[in-house]
Amino acid sequence: MEEDKFIELARKAKAASKKIATLPVGVKNTALLNIAKNLKDNKEKIFEANKKDLEAAFPLVESGKLSQSTFNRLKLDENKMRDMIQGIIDISNLEDPIGKVLLKRQLDEGLILTKVSCPIGVLGIIFEARPDVISQISALAIKSSNAVILKGGKESVNTNTEIMNIIQEALDNTRDFPKYVLTQVFTRDDVANMLSQDKFIDLIIPRGGNSLVKFIKENTKIPVLGHADGICHIFVDESADLEKAKKVIIDAKTQYPSACNSVETILLHRDFKYETELLKALEDADIELIATPESWHKEYSDKILSYKFVSSLEEAIEHINTYSSGHTESIITENEKNAKIFMNAVDSAGVYHNVSTRFADGFRYGFGAEVGISTNKTHARGPVGLEGLTIYKYNLEGNGDIVKDYVDGVKKFHHKDLV
């Protein structure tokens, strides 16, 4: 798309964001239910479009131009479709995140400060492969009263186009729903245009590999929310239960190896008595074990797992805080004290005890869905659902109050919290 046309598109999205910001929650929920129904009614069209993308992608996998993990993310099946539709319905049932009173304080008699949740504005979403991202983000954007511009990968162009057409049809048939809340773009030039429109776009959310996220962060003035890598760890402590360790690690590695919350490194306490049995169980689960990886920063996105022996809980924590991408880590232990130390000291968005790292997911957290998982330390962290797509503003109500009265000592603040 030419730059001037993209600017006009972004301008319309900004105007739409002002309209949806005050849209009644009933209209938003009706729109979501209409989308869910239309997707269900037209799922065969989506599968047919997805089949075209898969057929085009398969030769790229064979030639090494497209990874197997990317191909896996590209595929839509009945289970993914069911979860996609249910996720939209779940979001419609969630509390409206807009207009919530987060703080109410009386600064002085008749002078009331209120902190209220509000939408961010216009979101720019750049993602690779996964076509179900469109419905997830569209639903979250609608419920959180944001407009969104979506740019998917070229490998899923047919599926993305069909899903967006079905969503737009549902919105067109929703009374009072504003136009241009959702927009889709397709080309590499559109990415460059999106990254330059800090006047109209308020937040960029990339969903893809390290190179994509790195490129985006280096080429925009717009705030970026997301994560580059999913280098997740599981530490098997000295007191770990063998059966729990087997179950958790096998699930975290094999349930969906290409996911960003799949475990990539396990750390074994040297005094754990069952390391032979554990490692054999992992190999029996078709996991390739690597004792001396080229890099502890490696994200395999496959049934490959690096492992290392450590002498203490402290050494495990130090390794994780050094090599982790800040995504999700877990400790397997029956020692509650060690679990607490681990969970307090590890600096990641998700820190678990006796739990698979695969639980790091907005749907599983009860967010309905997620726009992505953030390893940022500002605004939103971990799976980003509705709350992560809101910000807040301060409303102040008074009766002709002026600062001079307080500077001169005529009046005094008494700061009394009302909520």
C-alpha positions, 0 to 999 in steps of 0.5 A: 500500500502506498504511504498516503493510502496507509496514512488515510487508513491509520487516520480512519482507525484513529477516528474509529478508536474514539467512537469505540471508546464510548461504545456501550458494552452491550453493543461490543458483546453483541458484536463478539457473539455475531463474530463467533456465530459467523465463524462457526457458520463459515468454518469450511470456507476458512479450512479451504483457505487454510488448505491453500496456504498449507499447500503453498507452504509445504514445498518451502518446508521441504526446501528449508525456507520455512521451519516445521514449527512455523508450518505447525502454527499455520495449520488450522484444524477442528480443535483450533477452530473450536478454541478460537470460537470459544475464546471469542464467546468467553471474552464476551462474558468477561467484565467490561474493562473500560470505565473501571474506577481504579482509585477514588480520592478526596484531595480536599472537600469537594475536590475528587480525583478518580483514576479510570481505566480507558482504551489505549487507542490504535493497536498495530499487530504484526504477526507470523503464521498463526491465522487464529491470531486475527480472531483473538486480537480482534475480539480482545480489541473490541472488548477493550474498545481499541481499534486495530490494524493487523499485518499477518505473514504472507504464508497465511494470506488466504486464511487471514483474508477469509477470517477477516472477511467473515469478521467484518461481515459480522460487524457490518450486521451489528447495529451501532458498531463503528466502521474501521475498528478492524483493518487488515494490511498485507505487504512488507511496505505496510509494515514500514508504514505502520512503524512510522505512524506514531501520530495515529498508532499508539502501541505495536504488538509483534508476534513472531521470531526474534528477528521480527521483534528485534527489527520492529523495536529498532525501527519505530518510535511507537511503544512495542509490547511483546517478547523476542524469545521463549527460552523457558526453564524447569529446575528439578530440585533435590527433593523433586518427586520423580513422577511429577518431574516426568509429567511436567517436563514431558508436557512442557516439551512435547505437548506443543514443541513449537510454542513459545512457552515450551521448555528449552532447558532443564536444570538438574540438582546434582543430589537429585537421586533419580536423574537416570530414570528421569532422563530415560523417561524423557528420551522414551518420550522422543525428546532429544537431550543435549548436555553441551549445547552450542548456546544456552540461549537456544530456542529449539521449538522442537522435541529437543531439550538441553540439560545441565547439572547444578549444585544448588538452588542459587546456581539454578536461579543464577543460570535462569536469570542469566540465560532466560528470555524472561518468559516462564520458568518452573521449579519441581520440588517438594520443599516449600521453602525452596519453591518460595525462594525460587518464585521470588528470585527468578525474574520472569513474567511467569514463575511456577511451582510443580507446573508445566510452563505450557500454562503460560497462556491467556486462555488458560489464565481465564483472559479469554484469549491473549494478544501475546506474551510480554516480557516487558517490565512496564504496563503489561507483563505475561499473557496480555489479555483485556487488562493489558490492552487498557491504560488509565486516566485521571479525572478531577472534579471540583468547584472553581478550585485553584492551586494558589489557595494551597500554595498560599496556605489558604487550603490544605490537602487531606488526601482521603481515599474513598475507594 
